[in-house]
Amino acid sequence: MDNYLVKATGFDGMVRAYTSTTTGVIEEARRRHESWATATAALGRTMTISTMMGAMLKGDDTLTVKIEGDGPLGAIVVDADTRGNVRGYVQQPQTDLPTNPFGKLDVAGAVGTIGTLSIVKDIGMKDYFTGQVELVSGEISEDFTYYFAHSEQIPSAVGAGVLINPDHTVLAAGGFIVQMMPGATEEVIEAVEKNITEMPAISESIEQGKTPEELLDLLFGDASYTILDKSPIAFTCQCSKERFEQAIVGLGREEIQSMITEDKGAEAQCHFCNETYHFSEEELLHCLEEAKEQ
């Protein structure tokens, strides 16, 4: 199980942590969208963090993350659930920029520093939980850290990294979320902050073969911890030809008739996975009959 996450608690329950490796999942996203290096890094960081946030939910709950900055990348949209399923896309996947002054991929330059991070949680109730904050850096991890502190009032440290090969494939990807529970002492907070400061870059640790469990060792240091859960992560899309067919029916008779008369068919593409579905004239006639019945 190369792509998976673990959930753990330590320091006598005062700290909760999630760690993950997502290299294969992010490579699958890159392959589907044919994204370039900086775009892949931005999408990969967002997807990695979203999978760990999905693990915080219960049952059939889901969440949608949307990052909209003023950079050339456009919006980043990611869906995740409690079972480790994740999918995502960027509006402009063929975005790449020169490295930043630190020699790293310029994710902030691609995302932009002015904009919003929005999270919508479907928790099986009539209303959705929605949280939104302004971007603080465009580097993704810092923006999620700010979100937890200001939208959910949970002191957190968030880290996610993606290393890219010269041919634009994904070399390593993963991340962590560490959260302070009510009652966490200053001593515990300082210990965790020290551990995070001293640990290598998350993507470099994963490149060296570190597992999520070994990332926990770095985060907790000498403190003992208990692993509560371990679950696989996979790029999974819920799209299907049947779903797109129903969407076409919902367009109404005039629009469907236009497709038949002018185009002799139709083509629909999923934003999340780039899968393309073709509809023949005969299939559109069937959609037209359904639309008439409705």
N, C-alpha and C positions, 0 to 999 in steps of 0.2 A: 504494500500500500504506500506508494511513493507520494501521492497527493492526499494529505490528511491533516486534520487538526486535533489538538488535544485541549481539554479544559482542566484546570487544576486550581486548588486553593492552597495557600501556605500562610506562614506566620500566624498560626492558630486561627485561621479563617479570616484574618484581617485583609488578605490580598487575594484577588481572583485573577487568573491569567489564562489567556488563550494563545497558543502558538500554532503555526501552520507552515507546511511546505506546499507550494502550488505551481511548481515549475511546469509540469505537464499540462495543467489546466490553462495556464497563461499562454503556453505555446499553441494549444488548440485554438484559443481565441485569436492569437496572432495569425495562425494559418488561415482561419476562416475569413478574417477581415483583410488579410494581406497588409497588415499594418507595418509601419516603419518604426525605427528604434524608439524615438521619444514618445510616440503615440502608444506603443506597446507598454512602455514603462508606466505611463500614466494610467492606462486601462488596467494593467496588471496590479498596480498598487491598490487601485479602487476595488477590483474584484477580490483580491486577497483579504482586505479589511472587511469587505461585505460578507464574505463567507464566515468570518469569525463573529460578526454581528448577527448573522443568521443563527448561529449556534446559541445565541443568547435568548432566542425566541422559544416558543413552546408549540407542540402539536403541529398543526398545519399552517402556522403563521408564516408570513412572507414579508420581505421588505424590498423596497425599491430605492436605490441611491441615485441621485442626479447631481452632477457637478457642472455648473455653468459659469465659466470664466470668460474673460475678454481676450483670451489668447487664440491663436489660429486653429487649435484643436477642436473648438466647438464643444458641445455638450458631451459628457460621459454619462452613460446610463447603465446601471447594473441591477439585476434582480438576484436575490438569494433566498434560500429557505432554511428550515431547521435540519434538513437531511444532507446538507453539504452540496446541494445543487446550486450552480451559479451560472449566469450568462451575462454578457455585457457587450457594449459597442461604444465607439466614439464616432462623432459626426464626420471627422476628417482623419481617417486612419493613416493616410499617406502624409503624415506630418512628421518632420524631423528637423531638428535645429542643431547648430553647433553646440559643443559642450559648454557648460557654464564655467566661470572663473576657477572652480575647484576641479575641473576636469571630469565632471559628472554630466549625465544626460540632463538637459535643461527642461525638466518637467514643468517647473513654475513658468518658464517662458512660453511653453506650449499651452498650458492650461490658462494662464493669466492670473493676476493677483487681485483683480476686481471681479466679484461675482458672488455666487452662493453655493452652498452645499445643502441639499435638501434630502431628507429621509422620510419615506412614507412607510408605515408598518401596517399591514393588514393582519389584525389579531383576531379575526373571526367575529367581529362585532359590527354593528350598523355603521359606526363611524370609524375612520382611519385615524391613527396617531401620526401627526405630521410635525416634524421639527426642521427648522431652517436656521442657518447661521451664515454670516458673511465669510468669504474666504479670508484667511489670514496670511497665507503664503503661496498657495497654489502648488505646494509640494506634496499634497494629499495627506500624508501622515499627520502633519501639524494641524491641518484643517479638521481632521477627524478628532484629534485631541481636543481642539477648541469646541467642537460640536458636543462631545461628551460632557465637558465642563459646563457649558452654557445652556444646552438644550435639555440634557438629562441630569444635570447636576451631579455627575459622577466623576471625581478626580481620576483621570486616566492618562496612561502613556501609550501612544500608538506608534508602531513602527512597521513599515513595509518596504520591501526592496525588490527590484528586478534587474538582473544583469543580462545584457544582450550580447550575443556573439557578433563578429564582424559581418556575418551573412544575414543579420537581423533576427535569427532564431533566438529563443530564450535559453540562456545558460543556467540561470537559477532564479527562483522567486519564492517569497514567503513573507511571513510577518508575525507580529505579536500585538496583543492588547493586554495591558496590565491595569487593573482597577483597584482602587482603595475602597474597602467596605466600611460601613459606619463603625466607628470605634477604633479605626486604625491609628496607632500612636505616631507621634513625630519621629520616634526612633525607627519604627518600621518604615515609614515613608522615606526617611533619609537613607536607610539601608537599600531599599529598592531603587531609589534614584541613583545611588552610587553604582549598583550593579549594572543598571542600564547605561550609565555613562561609560563604564569600563568595558562593556561588551563590544566586540567587533561589529561592523556594519552587518545588518541582518542578511543581506543578499550574499555577502562574502562568507558568512558562516554556513549558509546553505550550499554554496559552491564547494566548500571544504567537506561537505557530506554530513553536516549536522542535521539531526532529526528534530522534530518538534519536541521530543522529550529532552534532548540535549540542549535545546534552546531554553527550556524551563530551568535546567541546571544553571545556565548563565543568569537568568532573571532572578532566581531565588538564592543563588550563591550557596552559602553554608546552611541556610534554613531548610528545614524539611518541608515537603509538600505532598499533597495527595492528588493523584490524577482521577478526575471524576468521570471523564468521558473521552472517547477516541472515535472519530468518525471520518470516513472517506470524503474527499472533495472531487466533484466532477463537473465539467462543462456540460450542462444539460439545458436543452431548449424545449419548451412546451408547444412549439408551433407544429402545425400539420396542414395537409391540404384541405382536410375537412373544416378546420377553423377558418382558413382563408375563404373557403367556399361560402361559409355562413356570413363572412364579412362582405363578400360580393353581393349576396342576397340582400344584405342590409343597405346596400347602395341605392336600391330602388329600381323600378322597371325601366325608367328612361335611361339611366346610366348603363344598365346592363345591355339594353337594346343598342345603345351607341357602340359598346364594345363589340357586339355581334356584327353590326352593319359596317362599321368603319375599320375595325381591327381584325375581324374574323377570329378572335381569340383574346386571351389575356395572360399576363405574366405578373406574379406577385413575389416579392422577395422579403424575407424576414430580416428586420434590422439587427436582431440579436445574434443570429447564427449565419446569416447570408445565404441560407437555403432558398432556392428559387423553385416556385411551383408554377406549372404551365396549365392553362385551361383552354381546351379546344372549343370550337364553336358549338359543338354538341353539348359539352358540359355547361357552357354559358346559357344555352337554351333551357337546360334543366334548372339553372339558377333563376332564370326569368320566370319559369312556371312557379317556382317556390315563392318568388317575390309577389306574383299575382295572387297566390293563395293567401299571403299575409296581408 
